Amino acid sequence: MLLIFYVCLSEHFFVLGKQAYFSLASTIGESFKASVQASFTTFSRLKLS
């Protein structure tokens, strides 16, 4: 009985952790993309001026 409860709980936490990891990874990816775009625009502005 306890073992079944433990397995269900660990699977639940595994799914939650996977979702949290993917949302964190996408957030980091988005901010990284934004910072790269910002530095690129700054660089092209500096090159033009």
Biopython code that builds the backbone (N, CA, C, O; Angstrom):
import numpy as np
from Bio.PDB.StructureBuilder import StructureBuilder

atoms = [
    (1, "MET", "N", (0.836, -1.208, 0.000)),
    (1, "MET", "CA", (0.000, 0.000, 0.000)),
    (1, "MET", "C", (0.870, 1.257, 0.000)),
    (1, "MET", "O", (0.658, 2.174, -0.793)),
    (2, "LEU", "N", (1.845, 1.282, 0.899)),
    (2, "LEU", "CA", (2.737, 2.425, 0.987)),
    (2, "LEU", "C", (3.588, 2.544, -0.264)),
    (2, "LEU", "O", (3.902, 3.646, -0.715)),
    (3, "LEU", "N", (3.957, 1.401, -0.818)),
    (3, "LEU", "CA", (4.803, 1.400, -2.012)),
    (3, "LEU", "C", (4.059, 1.993, -3.203)),
    (3, "LEU", "O", (4.630, 2.767, -3.971)),
    (4, "ILE", "N", (2.786, 1.633, -3.359)),
    (4, "ILE", "CA", (1.968, 2.177, -4.452)),
    (4, "ILE", "C", (1.831, 3.690, -4.291)),
    (4, "ILE", "O", (1.917, 4.441, -5.262)),
    (5, "PHE", "N", (1.615, 4.123, -3.045)),
    (5, "PHE", "CA", (1.498, 5.552, -2.770)),
    (5, "PHE", "C", (2.799, 6.266, -3.123)),
    (5, "PHE", "O", (2.788, 7.355, -3.697)),
    (6, "TYR", "N", (3.912, 5.641, -2.774)),
    (6, "TYR", "CA", (5.221, 6.243, -3.045)),
    (6, "TYR", "C", (5.481, 6.341, -4.542)),
    (6, "TYR", "O", (6.000, 7.349, -5.021)),
    (7, "VAL", "N", (5.123, 5.298, -5.278)),
    (7, "VAL", "CA", (5.327, 5.299, -6.735)),
    (7, "VAL", "C", (4.477, 6.373, -7.398)),
    (7, "VAL", "O", (4.954, 7.088, -8.279)),
    (8, "CYS", "N", (3.224, 6.490, -6.981)),
    (8, "CYS", "CA", (2.337, 7.514, -7.549)),
    (8, "CYS", "C", (2.868, 8.907, -7.236)),
    (8, "CYS", "O", (2.856, 9.793, -8.091)),
    (9, "LEU", "N", (3.336, 9.092, -6.003)),
    (9, "LEU", "CA", (3.855, 10.386, -5.590)),
    (9, "LEU", "C", (5.105, 10.745, -6.379)),
    (9, "LEU", "O", (5.250, 11.882, -6.828)),
    (10, "SER", "N", (6.005, 9.789, -6.550)),
    (10, "SER", "CA", (7.247, 10.082, -7.261)),
    (10, "SER", "C", (6.972, 10.351, -8.740)),
    (10, "SER", "O", (7.633, 11.192, -9.348)),
    (11, "GLU", "N", (6.009, 9.647, -9.317)),
    (11, "GLU", "CA", (5.656, 9.915, -10.710)),
    (11, "GLU", "C", (5.060, 11.305, -10.840)),
    (11, "GLU", "O", (5.353, 12.028, -11.792)),
    (12, "HIS", "N", (4.221, 11.677, -9.875)),
    (12, "HIS", "CA", (3.602, 13.007, -9.887)),
    (12, "HIS", "C", (4.683, 14.083, -9.815)),
    (12, "HIS", "O", (4.645, 15.059, -10.564)),
    (13, "PHE", "N", (5.642, 13.903, -8.914)),
    (13, "PHE", "CA", (6.701, 14.891, -8.772)),
    (13, "PHE", "C", (7.617, 14.899, -9.986)),
    (13, "PHE", "O", (8.164, 15.941, -10.346)),
    (14, "PHE", "N", (7.787, 13.744, -10.618)),
    (14, "PHE", "CA", (8.611, 13.686, -11.818)),
    (14, "PHE", "C", (7.980, 14.488, -12.940)),
    (14, "PHE", "O", (8.665, 15.226, -13.646)),
    (15, "VAL", "N", (6.670, 14.342, -13.104)),
    (15, "VAL", "CA", (5.959, 15.105, -14.134)),
    (15, "VAL", "C", (6.018, 16.598, -13.822)),
    (15, "VAL", "O", (6.247, 17.416, -14.713)),
    (16, "LEU", "N", (5.811, 16.947, -12.555)),
    (16, "LEU", "CA", (5.870, 18.354, -12.152)),
    (16, "LEU", "C", (7.261, 18.927, -12.396)),
    (16, "LEU", "O", (7.401, 20.048, -12.884)),
    (17, "GLY", "N", (8.288, 18.152, -12.054)),
    (17, "GLY", "CA", (9.657, 18.608, -12.253)),
    (17, "GLY", "C", (9.982, 18.775, -13.723)),
    (17, "GLY", "O", (10.687, 19.705, -14.114)),
    (18, "LYS", "N", (9.459, 17.861, -14.537)),
    (18, "LYS", "CA", (9.694, 17.962, -15.974)),
    (18, "LYS", "C", (9.048, 19.220, -16.538)),
    (18, "LYS", "O", (9.654, 19.927, -17.343)),
    (19, "GLN", "N", (7.812, 19.500, -16.114)),
    (19, "GLN", "CA", (7.125, 20.708, -16.578)),
    (19, "GLN", "C", (7.861, 21.957, -16.111)),
    (19, "GLN", "O", (8.019, 22.908, -16.877)),
    (20, "ALA", "N", (8.310, 21.962, -14.858)),
    (20, "ALA", "CA", (9.026, 23.117, -14.330)),
    (20, "ALA", "C", (10.334, 23.312, -15.087)),
    (20, "ALA", "O", (10.728, 24.440, -15.386)),
    (21, "TYR", "N", (11.011, 22.189, -15.396)),
    (21, "TYR", "CA", (12.281, 22.290, -16.123)),
    (21, "TYR", "C", (12.068, 22.867, -17.516)),
    (21, "TYR", "O", (12.826, 23.727, -17.964)),
    (22, "PHE", "N", (11.028, 22.384, -18.198)),
    (22, "PHE", "CA", (10.791, 22.869, -19.553)),
    (22, "PHE", "C", (10.365, 24.339, -19.567)),
    (22, "PHE", "O", (10.772, 25.091, -20.454)),
    (23, "SER", "N", (9.557, 24.751, -18.601)),
    (23, "SER", "CA", (9.161, 26.158, -18.552)),
    (23, "SER", "C", (10.354, 27.037, -18.206)),
    (23, "SER", "O", (10.494, 28.140, -18.735)),
    (24, "LEU", "N", (11.214, 26.548, -17.313)),
    (24, "LEU", "CA", (12.416, 27.300, -16.967)),
    (24, "LEU", "C", (13.346, 27.398, -18.165)),
    (24, "LEU", "O", (13.915, 28.456, -18.435)),
    (25, "ALA", "N", (13.498, 26.286, -18.883)),
    (25, "ALA", "CA", (14.376, 26.293, -20.052)),
    (25, "ALA", "C", (13.850, 27.235, -21.126)),
    (25, "ALA", "O", (14.632, 27.944, -21.760)),
    (26, "SER", "N", (12.541, 27.255, -21.340)),
    (26, "SER", "CA", (11.977, 28.150, -22.359)),
    (26, "SER", "C", (12.102, 29.608, -21.920)),
    (26, "SER", "O", (12.326, 30.493, -22.745)),
    (27, "THR", "N", (11.955, 29.852, -20.615)),
    (27, "THR", "CA", (12.122, 31.219, -20.111)),
    (27, "THR", "C", (13.551, 31.690, -20.310)),
    (27, "THR", "O", (13.787, 32.814, -20.753)),
    (28, "ILE", "N", (14.513, 30.818, -19.979)),
    (28, "ILE", "CA", (15.919, 31.163, -20.156)),
    (28, "ILE", "C", (16.224, 31.368, -21.636)),
    (28, "ILE", "O", (16.957, 32.287, -21.999)),
    (29, "GLY", "N", (15.669, 30.524, -22.481)),
    (29, "GLY", "CA", (15.881, 30.663, -23.915)),
    (29, "GLY", "C", (15.319, 31.961, -24.455)),
    (29, "GLY", "O", (15.949, 32.621, -25.282)),
    (30, "GLU", "N", (14.123, 32.335, -23.984)),
    (30, "GLU", "CA", (13.510, 33.580, -24.438)),
    (30, "GLU", "C", (14.331, 34.791, -24.007)),
    (30, "GLU", "O", (14.559, 35.701, -24.804)),
    (31, "SER", "N", (14.778, 34.807, -22.748)),
    (31, "SER", "CA", (15.556, 35.949, -22.266)),
    (31, "SER", "C", (16.910, 36.002, -22.962)),
    (31, "SER", "O", (17.433, 37.081, -23.238)),
    (32, "PHE", "N", (17.474, 34.829, -23.243)),
    (32, "PHE", "CA", (18.755, 34.800, -23.958)),
    (32, "PHE", "C", (18.590, 35.349, -25.371)),
    (32, "PHE", "O", (19.419, 36.121, -25.854)),
    (33, "LYS", "N", (17.501, 34.935, -26.027)),
    (33, "LYS", "CA", (17.223, 35.429, -27.372)),
    (33, "LYS", "C", (17.020, 36.941, -27.359)),
    (33, "LYS", "O", (17.511, 37.651, -28.237)),
    (34, "ALA", "N", (16.291, 37.424, -26.354)),
    (34, "ALA", "CA", (16.030, 38.861, -26.247)),
    (34, "ALA", "C", (17.323, 39.636, -26.019)),
    (34, "ALA", "O", (17.522, 40.699, -26.608)),
    (35, "SER", "N", (18.201, 39.110, -25.168)),
    (35, "SER", "CA", (19.457, 39.821, -24.898)),
    (35, "SER", "C", (20.362, 39.797, -26.122)),
    (35, "SER", "O", (21.066, 40.769, -26.397)),
    (36, "VAL", "N", (20.346, 38.692, -26.856)),
    (36, "VAL", "CA", (21.152, 38.624, -28.081)),
    (36, "VAL", "C", (20.632, 39.625, -29.106)),
    (36, "VAL", "O", (21.417, 40.311, -29.762)),
    (37, "GLN", "N", (19.313, 39.711, -29.244)),
    (37, "GLN", "CA", (18.734, 40.668, -30.183)),
    (37, "GLN", "C", (19.048, 42.102, -29.764)),
    (37, "GLN", "O", (19.347, 42.946, -30.608)),
    (38, "ALA", "N", (18.981, 42.378, -28.459)),
    (38, "ALA", "CA", (19.256, 43.728, -27.961)),
    (38, "ALA", "C", (20.710, 44.105, -28.223)),
    (38, "ALA", "O", (20.994, 45.216, -28.669)),
    (39, "SER", "N", (21.633, 43.181, -27.946)),
    (39, "SER", "CA", (23.046, 43.491, -28.177)),
    (39, "SER", "C", (23.321, 43.618, -29.669)),
    (39, "SER", "O", (24.172, 44.410, -30.075)),
    (40, "PHE", "N", (22.616, 42.852, -30.486)),
    (40, "PHE", "CA", (22.816, 42.937, -31.930)),
    (40, "PHE", "C", (22.347, 44.289, -32.455)),
    (40, "PHE", "O", (23.018, 44.900, -33.287)),
    (41, "THR", "N", (21.193, 44.760, -31.972)),
    (41, "THR", "CA", (20.702, 46.068, -32.426)),
    (41, "THR", "C", (21.630, 47.173, -31.950)),
    (41, "THR", "O", (21.899, 48.120, -32.689)),
    (42, "THR", "N", (22.122, 47.060, -30.719)),
    (42, "THR", "CA", (23.070, 48.060, -30.210)),
    (42, "THR", "C", (24.332, 48.059, -31.058)),
    (42, "THR", "O", (24.865, 49.118, -31.391)),
    (43, "PHE", "N", (24.805, 46.877, -31.404)),
    (43, "PHE", "CA", (26.028, 46.761, -32.193)),
    (43, "PHE", "C", (25.847, 47.359, -33.585)),
    (43, "PHE", "O", (26.723, 48.064, -34.086)),
    (44, "SER", "N", (24.701, 47.071, -34.205)),
    (44, "SER", "CA", (24.471, 47.606, -35.552)),
    (44, "SER", "C", (24.285, 49.126, -35.501)),
    (44, "SER", "O", (24.678, 49.826, -36.435)),
    (45, "ARG", "N", (23.692, 49.642, -34.422)),
    (45, "ARG", "CA", (23.561, 51.092, -34.263)),
    (45, "ARG", "C", (24.937, 51.731, -34.129)),
    (45, "ARG", "O", (25.203, 52.778, -34.719)),
    (46, "LEU", "N", (25.803, 51.103, -33.358)),
    (46, "LEU", "CA", (27.155, 51.634, -33.173)),
    (46, "LEU", "C", (27.927, 51.590, -34.486)),
    (46, "LEU", "O", (28.708, 52.491, -34.792)),
    (47, "LYS", "N", (27.700, 50.533, -35.254)),
    (47, "LYS", "CA", (28.404, 50.413, -36.526)),
    (47, "LYS", "C", (27.915, 51.461, -37.527)),
    (47, "LYS", "O", (28.698, 51.979, -38.323)),
    (48, "LEU", "N", (26.627, 51.767, -37.483)),
    (48, "LEU", "CA", (26.069, 52.734, -38.431)),
    (48, "LEU", "C", (26.501, 54.157, -38.103)),
    (48, "LEU", "O", (26.731, 54.959, -39.008)),
    (49, "SER", "N", (26.614, 54.476, -36.815)),
    (49, "SER", "CA", (26.920, 55.850, -36.433)),
    (49, "SER", "C", (28.403, 56.184, -36.606)),
    (49, "SER", "O", (28.820, 57.307, -36.325)),
]
sb = StructureBuilder()
sb.init_structure("model")
sb.init_model(0)
sb.init_chain("A")
sb.init_seg("    ")
for serial, (resi, resn, name, xyz) in enumerate(atoms, 1):
    if name == "N":
        sb.init_residue(resn, " ", resi, " ")
    sb.init_atom(name, np.array(xyz, "f"), 0.0, 1.0, " ", f" {name:<3s}", serial, name[0])
structure = sb.get_structure()
